[in-house]
Each structure stands twice: as structure tokens, then as C-alpha cells.
Amino acid sequence: EVKESSVKPVFSKVKGFKRVGRSNIKLSAQEIREMTKESVDYSFTDLVCEGVKLEDIDDEKIKKFIQRAKEERNFSLTFTDKKDFLKKMFLASRKGIHHSALLLFGKNPQQLILQSEVRCGRFKGIKPLEFDDMEVISGTIIEQVDKIISFIKRNLKVKATFKEGIERKEEWEYPLLALKEG
């Protein structure tokens, strides 16, 4: 009897295998990637972002986040030192600043993580590549959420109704809370 390996996949002669009953089954490339990811607990955002310095992280964005966390979630966070804050929030380690710190609080995240932008588009009819509205949204993830909601609101239908005389109520095509949650 052989104990199950904690590091997967298991290789023999440069090929990856998995055990199914009494058989050894050769793994596909996709299965190898999935097993490796699960085994080593890989996360892009937890990796150190090469070339990022403390100066690349914006103090004001951290302070704004702390204020919002206090107001919306009743979190008791404080900001005295940027380096200390990032370590407490698991956004940095002794090896360096993680991708997550840059994505959340970076002065210019797209400078080092090019793919960290969002492209929003409202198609014109059913033909691809014909847009009524299009926007490339950059900034931190926190800033992007607000900009994405603005883009969606700009492209949704809204109906105004009046209750009890002059009180106006707006009804969006989709509930805004559901869109923000998504």
C-alpha cells in the first residue's frame, strides 16, 4: 500500500498519472494544470509583483478604502504606515508587494499588469464589432467597479414614475443592486 502523494500530479518518466481504482491513467495537459494549481495553492494575486515599490502604492487610495470599510462594513482599520498596512492585509510579504496590492491601491496598475483593465461594450444590434457605446476602464479594481456601474447605468433603460404627487421613483431595467453584486 502506497500513501497518496500530497504534491500532484505524480510523474513517472516525464508523464503525469492519476490513480483510478487499480489503474494508472495518463493525465491530459489540462488535468495536469488543474492538479498543479490545487496542489501548490497557486494564486496570481498572492504572488510578488516584480518591480513594484512602496512608492507605486497610493496612500490616499488606502485611506479612502479604510474610510469606506469603516462606513459600509464597520471595520476598525487604521493607517499609520503603508508597509505595515499591506502586511496586515496580506498584500505584501518579506519577499515584496503582491499583485493584489497593486490592483487594489496602485497609482497605475495597468503599467505593470497590462491585462488588468476592463472593456465594456454595448453592441449595436446583433452584428459583432459594431458598438453603440464602448469604454476601456482602467484604474484600481475598486475604481473600476464604480466606472463599470456608471457604464451599465448609461446603457440601461430607466422608467420614472411619480408617487403621491411630486415624489419621483426611478425603475431601472435591471435592479442596480443585482448588477453591482454581479
Disulfide bonds with the S-S distance in Angstrom:
none
